[in-house]
Amino acid sequence: GWASAIAGEAIGTFAAIAIGYGWTAVGPALISIAADDARRARLYRDSIVVRLLLAAIVLPLLAVVCWLVASPGSELLTVLMGVQGALIALTFTWYCAGVGDPRTIIVYDAVPRVVATAVAAGAILLTGIVELYPVAGIIVTLGGTFLFSARLLRANPGSWPPAREIPGLLRVGLPVAVNDAALSAYSSVPAPLVNVTALPSAAAGYASADKMFKLGSVLPFTLASAFQSWVGEGDGIDRRRRLRVALTTHAGFGVLGALVLATLGPWVSLIMFGESAAAGVDLLVAMGVVFAFLSLRTSMTRHVLFPANKAPTVMRATLVATAIGVPTMIALAIAIGPLGAALGYALTEALATVLLWRPCAIVMRELTPPPAPNEQDRTA
């Protein structure tokens, strides 16, 4: 049952990428630079229509796939775990990140989720019905999103996108959706690749390093959300200054995270996973490099490029990095083992970041107005 539940959760994660259609990535940037509350509400209405339409298509397929992969007797649990993971795509938290409103996330999502999880845990202990856990998560996601959406849209009445505009909304969101899918694809390759190509003892060490990296990988996105509203408030030179602060902070945070993984990671890994599954220093250094580039790229895309309508540029960079990086991961994993997979992962993340450097610099340069004519004369 536990293995089936984990499989359902993984399938739900991929389904959430399809349903979310890039709104969790590009949405905060669009909200932060929107002209007024009416425009922000219209963007939110657009997102609701797109995501509900895709959910109506994806969720039945998800249920079938989860049912087929489940072990006998665990079909319902597997489907519910998949649905719980997929419905996260309907959340409103990206909107709150765009307007810099963490309090609403706490009230409508974080606190209810903690309470629901505790109640579900108690109910499971009393009844033995483990399906109560995903049901609690589904109720919190749908309930919190409904209450928030009703409050927001009641305060900002406006029109919904007509049917003729929906193809255009899907076309505009496609580059971000493809980018998210490619990111998920290449980040999901190393762990199963190591399981196939390495001895169980070596694979266990990589799994520990990967787990520690993933525990910390949410932090750059949290940091980006904290900066999102602030960097979108300024214009011209002031906005450029704010973007530099955000980029520098993310770069420094990435380096700090890499150092923590390399220096404290082996000790923490030994305590968490035991001597037989502890991650080696070499693996943690490689995963630290991945973290450093991930942190910087998160700010480059969410703070600079997405607000400048450069989603196609981001998508192309990610696809090129994936096309080069995944074969490299496979080749290095076969040649030198788990460290090769980690180095291939680091190369992929580095390429995805470096390929965005020039587009990012161009956008930053365009934020600075040209000098006044008399100033140009003095320069001449």
C-alpha positions, 0 to 999 in steps of 0.5 A: 500500500505504501509503495502504491501511495508514493506512486500515486503521489508521483503521478499526481505531481506530473499531473499538477504540471499539466493542470497548472500550465505554468501559472505557478511559475509565471503567475507571480511575475504577472501579478506583481507588474499588473497595473491595478487590482482589476487587471490582477483579478482578470489574470486570476480569472484567466488562470481559473478557466485554463486550469479547470479546463485542463483539470477536467481532462487530466484528472480522469486520465490520472485516476485510470493510470493510478488505478492500473499501477496500484497494488491489489487492494490499494487502488482507492488510496493510490487514486486519492494520493494522485488527485491530492497531488494534482489538485495542488495546481489549483491553489491560489498561493502564487497570486499571494506571492505576486502581491506580497501577501503571506498572511492570506496563505497562512490563513487559507492554506498553511494553518488549515493544512496542518490542522487537517493533517493532525485530525486525519492522523488521529482519525487514521489511528482510530479507524485504520482508514489511511485514505483519510489522509489524502481526503483531508488534503483534497478538502483543504486545497479545494476549500481554501482555494474556493474561499479565497477566490470568492473573496477576491472576485467578489471584491473585484467584479469583472468579466470572465474570458469568453470561449474564443479567447481560451485558445489564445490563453493556452497558446500564450501559456504553452512555453511556460508549461513546456519549460516546467515539464522539461525541468521536472523531466531532467530533475527526475532522471538521476535517481532512477538512473542511479538505481538502474546503473549502480550497486544498491549500496552506492544507490542508497548514498545517492538517494540520501544526497538527492533527498537532502537536496530536495529538502532544501530546493524549495528555499530558492522558490520561497525566497523568490516569492518573498522578493516578487512583489518588491521587485515589481513595484519599481520602474526604470533605474529603481526596478533595475536596482531592485532586480540586482538586489534580488539576483545578488541575494539569490546568488549568495544564497545558492553559494551558501546552500552549496557550502552547507551541503558540502560541509555539514551534509555528510554529518547530517546524512549520517545521522538521518540515514545511517552509515550504510546509506550516508551520502559521500562528500563528492555527491554532496558537493555536486548537489551543492553546485546544482543548488547554487545554479538553481537558486540563481536561475530561479531569480533570473526567470521569475524576477527578470525574464517572465515579467519581460515576456521572455517565457519562450526564451526560458523554454528554449534554454531549458530544452537545450540544457535537457537535450545536452544534460540528460544524455550526459547524465546517462553516459557519466552514470554508466562510466563512473557511477552515482557521482557521474549522474550528479555531475551530469545533473550539475551540468544540466542546471548550469547550462539552463542558467548560463544560457539565460545570462545574455537574455537576462542582461539585455532585459536589465539593460533595457530598464535603464532609459537612454541619457538625455540629449544634453547629457549625450552632447556632453559625453560626445 
